[in-house]
Amino acid sequence: MDQSGTDSTPDAKPSHPLPEDRRIDPPIPADAQDADEWGGASPAYISNPRLRHEVGKALIWVGVIGLVALAVYISQALLVIFASLVFASLIDGGARLIGRYLAIPRALRIVMVLLGAIAFLIWLGYFAGSQITEQAATLPAIVEAQLNELIALARANGMAISLSDAQSMLDQVLSGVGTVTRAIGGIAGAIGTTVIILVIGIYVALEPNLYERGVEWMAPRNGRSELRKTLAEMALTMRRLMAGRVVGMVFEGVFTWIALELFGVPMAALLGILTGLLAFIPNLGALISGILMAIVGFSVGVETGIAAIVVYFVVQTFDGYVVIPMIARKTVDLPPALVLGAQLIMGILFGIIGLLLADPLLAMLKVALVRRSEANDAAQAAGADVQEGAPAGS
């Protein structure tokens, strides 16, 4: 401040500002005028912060409900896609197994796996055409005859039941097994769905990292690392689960075939193939194959029927106490009651496809839940460590 008492700094404002009518303001650009005119709050803006927060939560719930409704509407397509992923895991597992012994490109290993599967189907078709066709044509008649004898025995003991009643009950059960016909309508639909599963599965098996990166990209940035680990563990679990399933199918089919041939049970080859195929469905598949073996065995005689039952229990016991535990050590150990409940629910909702995919889907859900629980435990432990390390007066 100088001697006159006025502030000599360049930023000092005059003590007597100019009147309003004598001020000269700079001109406002046209774009700034537009910004002032349209850059304010819109008519949809909610000024109350609490109400705005509640509306945001309501919109989130509406979005979640909409996604759930969409998932229900396209559930059949989603199930077909999941079946493609299961098929892709089979191909990927076979390619990785070949890669342990042959240092060749992945595409060539996948071609070898597919050619091996085609060769097996051709052999099975040739074998079925030469030996199994007559047995498959005779099996329904044997089953019906044995059911008639069982119904006659029940009526002789005072139970009022007939074959038509049993057929009507079976039709009701089959009609309530699901709405799979909406996605697979007749033979043409089944062939088309199978082709879709094969094509998608082959594409995913050729470049699995491409699709994994796409899924990770849709996740939030801070959660991509955890999602990557979860997807990797899911893929590993699926490969091991499918490998164990294939081993169990081969074991049950081959040993059932050999044992039934040794005991003189007719249709041993057909029953062995059916047992191997039904082994893909845990619990229910073994029960169906055991019933078929008992029916065919008792069609010859009591001793043959008892032998068929003994073969069934020996094979299932060895598979349950030796083969499955060896596989379960390296894969997801699912409680049998939980698997059976999932099969019943998926069978009612989606039919035979849901029944086939209930076990893999349940395994994937368990892996996701376990990973989420581990992440929550780690976050909780980290929060507890921070609280313990904080000063006492903070």
Secondary structure, DSSP 8 states (H G I E B T S, - for coil): --TTS---STT---SS---GGG-------HHHHHHHHHSS--TT----HHHHHHHHHHHHHHHHHHHHHHHHHTHHHHHHHHHHHHHHHHHHHHHHHHHTT----HHHHHHHHHHHHHHHHHHHHHHIIIIIHHHHHHHHHHHHHHHHHHHHHHHHTT----HHHHHHHHHHHHHTTB-GGGTS-HHHHHHHHHHHHHHHHHHHHH-HHHHHHHHHHTS-GGGHHHHHHHHHHHHHHHHHHHHHHHHHHHHHHHHHHHHHHHTT-TTHHHHHHHHHHHTTSTTHHHHHHHHHHHHHHHHH-HHHHHHHHHHHHHHHHHIIIIIHHHHHTTS----HHHHHHHHHHHHHHHTHHHHHHHHHHHHHHHHHHHHHHHHHHHHHHHHHHHHHHS-TT-
